[in-house]
Amino acid sequence: MEDRDVYLDYAATTPVDERVVEAMLPYYSEVWGNPNSLYRRGREAYTALESARERVVSAIGASHPNEIIFTAGGTESDNAALIGIVTRAKPAGGHVIVSAFEHHAVLEPAHFLEKSGYEVTYLAPRPEGYIEPDDLRVVLRDDTVLVSVMHGNNEIGTLQPIRALAEVAHDRGALFHTDASQTLGKVPFDVAELGVDAASFSGHKIYGPKGVGALYLKRGTPFAPMVRGGGQEFKKRSGTQNVAGAAGFATALDLMLAELPAESERLAELRNRVVEGITSIIENTVESATHPARLPNIAHLIIKGVEGEAMLLQLDAKGIAISTGSACSSGSLEPSHVLLSIGCPAELAHGSVRVSLGRYTSADDVEYFLEVFPPIVERLRAMSPLYEKMFGSTIK
Ligand SMILES: *Cc1c(COP(=O)(O)O)cnc(C)c1O
C-alpha cells in the first residue's frame, strides 16, 4: 500500500499515450525532412504535417486547413489570439473583455494590452462559477474588439455557455476567443456550432506531447503574427514546423474523440464518487462551484480550516498527487484568483483541493484516495488553531 502511485492531477498535465508516442516516432527517424523543402524528403514531411492539420480541422468542425495554426502550446495560442487579433483589428487602441477567472495565459496578455494602451474589463463570473451572457451584454461597448472566455475552467471545472456568449459579443460587433485547453476531447467542441472566431488548444492536456498546441483562427479574422520569420503556418507563426508534435497532437485528439462518450461517462461517475465520498465522510467540506455544466473529470472542494499545501504534502507521502487552490504555479501563497473571483473568501480558498481524473484512473485509485484522505484532514484539523476558531475544538 505504501508503494501506491495514484496520479489525480490530470488537469495539470497528462502522460503521453503510448499510441501517440508510436505515431510520433517515424518523424524523428525516417521522415525527418523539412516540410517546406520541395524534394521528396520535404514532401513526405509536408504530407504528414498537412494530414495532421486535416485531422484537427475535421475534429473541431473548422472549414479550411488554413484555419489551424500549430503552436508551442496553449499558452502561445492564448497569447497569439489576444495580442494578434486585438493589435491587428484596432491598432490605435480599443476595449477588450476577458473573464476574471481565465488562465494566466490569457490574463497576462490582457495585462500587456492594458499597459499598451487598450482598456480591459475583467468580467466577474457568477458565484456558481459561470459567466452569465447578460453580464457580458452589460459591459460590451461599441469599441470592444475582442471577448475572451474560457470553455472549461481549469480549477473549478465549470463549463461556460460559449455559444450564447459568442452570440452576445457578435451582436455588438466584437470578436470572440475561447481557451479550450481543458475541454478539447473531453466534451464536444465544434467551432461552427459554438460560433467562435478563435480557440486555443494544448497537446499535453489530451495525452499528447508538451510544448505542442494549436490555434483555431476563423478565416478572415484579423491577426498580426507574434513570431515572424520564414512565413510558415500561413505567415501566422513562422519557424520550421514540429512535424512529430503535430502528428502527436492530431493522434491524441483522434483518440480522445473516439473514446469521448464512454470515457466522459466513466470519469463523471468517478468524479461524483470523489465529491460524494469527501462531502459525506468529512464534515465542513463543500464543492467550490455549483454550476451544473461541468467537465466530467474535475472535482474541486473546499476543506474548511485546513491548509491546501499541508493536504497536498500528506497525500504525496501516501503516493497520491493532487493540486490545491492556494498556491499558483509561481509557488506563491496567494489564494487562487479563480476562487476569489467566484466570491470564495481567501481563508477558505487556502483550504481547497482539486482532484482531476483521467484515462488511467481506476475506481480502485479513487477508493484508495477516499480511504487515505479523511484521516489526513482529521489530523490536520486537530492541529489547526484556524479550525478550532471556526468550528470549535471537537472534530466530530
Ligand atoms: C494548461 C492550460 C493552458 C496552458 O497550456 P500549455 O500547453 O501548458 O502552455 C492554458 N489554458 C488552460 C485553461 C490550461 O488548462
The ligand as a Gaussian input file, in Angstrom:
#p B3LYP/6-31G(d) Opt

LIG

0 1
 C       -2.841000      24.108000     -19.476000
 C       -3.628000      25.284000     -19.847000
 C       -3.062000      26.327000     -20.605000
 C       -1.615000      26.354000     -20.998000
 O       -1.279000      25.354000     -21.927000
 P        0.260000      24.967000     -22.141000
 O        0.218000      23.991000     -23.288000
 O        0.732000      24.361000     -20.850000
 O        1.002000      26.209000     -22.492000
 C       -3.874000      27.397000     -20.936000
 N       -5.149000      27.444000     -20.562000
 C       -5.721000      26.466000     -19.842000
 C       -7.160000      26.571000     -19.475000
 C       -4.990000      25.356000     -19.454000
 O       -5.568000      24.403000     -18.729000

